[in-house]
Amino acid sequence: MKEIRIRFSKTGRAKFISHLDLMRTMTRAVRRAAIPVWYTEGFNRHPYLKFASPLSLGFEGLDESMDVRLIKDMPAADIVDRLNRVLPDGLRVHRAGEPVMKLSDIAFARYRMNFKDNNNNLSKFVTEQNIIAKKRTKKGLVRDIELSPFLNKADLIKNRNDNELCLILPCGSETINPALVVTAYEEYIEQCQGQHIKVLCDIARLALLNGDGHLFV
Amino acid sequence: MAYNLDELFKMVQKPARYTGGELNSVVKNKENVGVRFAFCFPDLYEVGMSHLGMKILYSLLNKQPDVFCERVFMPDTDMEELMRQNGVRLFGLESRDAIDTFDFIGFTLQYELSYTAVLNMLDLAGLPIRAEDRDSTHPLVIAGGPCVCNPEPIADFFDIFVLGEGEEVILELIRLYNSHREKGYDKTAFLYQAAHIEGVYVPSLYHVEYNNDGTIANIKPRGEAPATIPKRIIGDLDTVYYPESFVVPFIDVVHDRAMSEIFRGCIRGCRFCQAGFIYRPVREKSPEVINAQSRSLCESTGYEEFSLSSLSTSDYTQLESLLPMLLEWAQEQNTNISLPSLRIDGFSEELAAKLNVLRRSGLTFAPEAGSQRLRDSINKNLTDNDILETANKAFTAGWTAVKLYFMIGLPTETFDDVAEIISLSQKIVDCYYKNPNRQKGKGVNVSVSVSSFVPKPFTPFQWEPQDTMEMLEQKQKYLRSLLTTKKISLHWHDASTSFLEGILARGDRRLCDVVEQAFRRGCKRDSWSEHFNLQAWLDAMDDLGLDPSFYANRRRSFDEILPWDHLDYGITKKFLIKENECAHNNVTTPNCRQACSGCGAARWKKGVCLS
């Protein structure tokens, strides 16, 4: 049995596929593509798929990762072709190959955040020192998370209409969802301007990284 | 500031209900198509996407090069609110274009409680809800499905109803529409001509007059419109169009699997069951065709499960030759076969084991009535012994749960009949504990689901009064009082929804105003229990001077003109009267394979009627 790591993007309409639904979609795609994958044994047999890290509903992912086990050899290029022939719009496989790192090596992710917002608070926001996000834990408690260290290192790219932010956040055993950055930014604007504005932001996960900041492969 | 669609999707629950883009969905270049068709299901995506009829017609229409058919569902409350706030009109999932510029808007009407959802969808599309307020610039609003066998309570909202099976007539309608468009389309002229297509009912071409007591005096066609409208029926199921692929939803829908139709119609003739009469006669598909279609569906969708679809799987005459064919490839591909409404007693143990019959479909019986007397009266030929023997076999095989479906409020029902629902359930519990080979250390669970009977058109019970809500509730209370064990769990349906169904199912055209009023009073999602508001309906009827019990709880005489008398489903009134009398005398009628009982369906010269 051979472990194969499949790297794919999830963009456009596909960004509205939830993680659970993505697993079902990929399961069916693997079946349609007739890729000789290993099925779990037991009562409810299904192809064994292992996803690197769940992506929030509404985010795009440009370099997502899914592992399968082959019971018969199949060239990587074949796997890529076969899957792309049967995947719905917005899901695209880019490459496949033997895994180098362990899934547990993933520690960070790089995101692109596209703010639909014309006021120039963003450039100030990323330089602030005390930006705190409230994170709800599984037990229902609220925990303060210091965002400033990550924001201070972010790249700010100004487009014609949008302000774009490129930043690295923890993504692994400890995770900070970039949606927390959006909420913190809304609160920041409220503090500065005295009124609450709903901030729209397109978020894409560009890459998964290991603890040393190297690309997950 | 108004948000665009993509932004709205980020604000709602389950956006994949609205995004489209699923595998096998068809997106065409708008410039290259002549006819745009919005196929609407007046309920949530999860419900509509489970419906086989929609899948068939969606594929069939999109197979036509000049037609672009899109799917439209009822948005959930959060999405609807955002759409209304942001001026977003109801759109097709494929193109995301608002449907008010389409040529056809077609609804499938599966249950009466979806009527206000239809009005809400038309309203969300920005269209006038009444047919008379829509002119040649608007889309034609049409409907099909079982409810159109009495579409009178919604006749004012639709331009056309399509009676019976749609595969042929829908294409004929579109052809006629195209020919009219070539010479300058005029809605009125088109409707007059469409009325001559077999199976097409144009309600505006019929005038209904009433007697002083509220019953119908006459139903008169206008101009050249035919006096009666026959349903359409497909002769050969082996050659009728069937999709090679289904749209595969991203989100979990009610029936998320491939489906193969194995036959249409039903031989049984249970007297309460509308489907058992309006789809007559039984026509089977051959095992070879089913096998090929099932396989291609599974391969094009990647579904891990497929089911055989019909009104009663066990009545398929070639099941024993079909199943091994299916198993041969399904096992290899790790695909499960599910067999709904199956009687497992007729199976060899080897085949049953291979199919995993028990695990898959559970053990379910639908005795419908508790006593043998009442089962004879409704012509449901299932005996206590049939049930107990099968249950016993299943218990031996390790099964510990049984599900039973019953109805209360059936004609001729007494409180003794009601009590027998519990005694039959108790017999199954006893049977479990008497079985020495039962699974050790485990209790049994008999789940009893009790719904309330609604008399339907084109059944022998179409003249019968429905039990009042009070009576139904009394019978439910009585059932609960008889329960002495926790081994039996009892579920019942709300009597108030059955009451509204009873009003609408046999209603006349005067109810159109009531449906509109109910909608204006906020009823949009009657089929969702949390939104159901009977009082709003009763208030609307009160305002309009109509009596709910006139429709639901009144016994009609055999010679009364019924609101659907001008619609012809092949079943004769003479036969239905005879069946009604048999019911009152507890006399059963043989099924269509045992003997022909002369229901009238033989006139279509199809299926079982030919043998």
Interface residues (C-beta under 8 A of the other chain):
Chain A: G12 R13 A14 F16 I17 S18 D21 R24 T25 T27 R28 A29 V30 R31 R32 Y39 F43 R45 H46 L57 G58 V86 L87 P88 D89 G90 L200
Chain B: Y3 E7 F9 K10 K14 P15 A16 T19 G20 G21 E22 L23 V248 F250 I251 D252 E299 S300 T301 G302 Y303 E304 Q333 N334 R359
